[in-house]
Amino acid sequence: MRGRRSFISFLFLLAAAGCAGLPGSQPEESAPTHVDLLIGHNLLQDTLSGEGGLGMLRVLKKLTLSHVGKDVQNMMNALGEASRNRSKELEKLRKLEPDVSSKPPPSPIGDAIQTAATEAGKHDMLHPDGTFSVRFLFLQAQATRMVAVMATETAKIEPNADRRKWLVAVAKEYEGYHDDVVTVVEKHSRFGGDER
């Protein structure tokens, strides 16, 4: 659910970045860079917070985890714990100079897209009968890949050396999680996982 929301947010970020390059849309040279940093860090913070919460796992454990292996539970628990820790680290790092701890400018269309994506993601997380779906794992694979992409792209414009080093490490870490999720998806797709 949060993975799809983050993916749509990232697509919106790309579209907004494209619009920023239009003639007359940049009042001054430094403003877009700081706004880009705010957007990049805010999207990353939101995604890590969502992955760290993984609040839907409580529901999944009650409804569905009897239908999946211990490997899924262990992977999701590890991902949730890592994301909580990374989110806390980022919260502190955002206060370093230049400070990027504030929210980016409001975007009604961005909020509307995120709300719609969240609702659409609920369908992919669970089937209507409440059974576990491999689609949930696909969403997690998508979310881990998006964390890696957001961290990589934000690192490219990050002037603070400590934050840039952290972003590069997070990108590498979440590419590893992406590979882990894909391995689990492949296993459950072949051996009795629900592929509906």
Stockholm file with secondary structure:
# STOCKHOLM 1.0

chainA/1-196         MRGRRSFISFLFLLAAAGCAGLPGSQPEESAPTHVDLLIGHNLLQDTLSGEGGLGMLRVLKKLTLSHVGKDVQNMMNALGEASRNRSKELEKLRKLEPDVSSKPPPSPIGDAIQTAATEAGKHDMLHPDGTFSVRFLFLQAQATRMVAVMATETAKIEPNADRRKWLVAVAKEYEGYHDDVVTVVEKHSRFGGDER
#=GR chainA/1-196 SS CHHHHHHHHHHHHHHHHHHHTSTTCCSSSHHHHHHHHHHHHHHHHHHHHHHHHCTHHHHHHHHTGGGSCHHHHHHHHHHHHHHHHHHHHHHHHTTSSSCCCSCCCCCHHHHHHHHHHHHHHHHHHBCTTSCBCHHHHHHHHHHHHHHHHHHHHHHHHCCCHHHHHHHHHHHHHHHHHHHHHHHHHHHHHHTTCCCC
#=GC SS_cons         CHHHHHHHHHHHHHHHHHHHTSTTCCSSSHHHHHHHHHHHHHHHHHHHHHHHHCTHHHHHHHHTGGGSCHHHHHHHHHHHHHHHHHHHHHHHHTTSSSCCCSCCCCCHHHHHHHHHHHHHHHHHHBCTTSCBCHHHHHHHHHHHHHHHHHHHHHHHHCCCHHHHHHHHHHHHHHHHHHHHHHHHHHHHHHTTCCCC
//
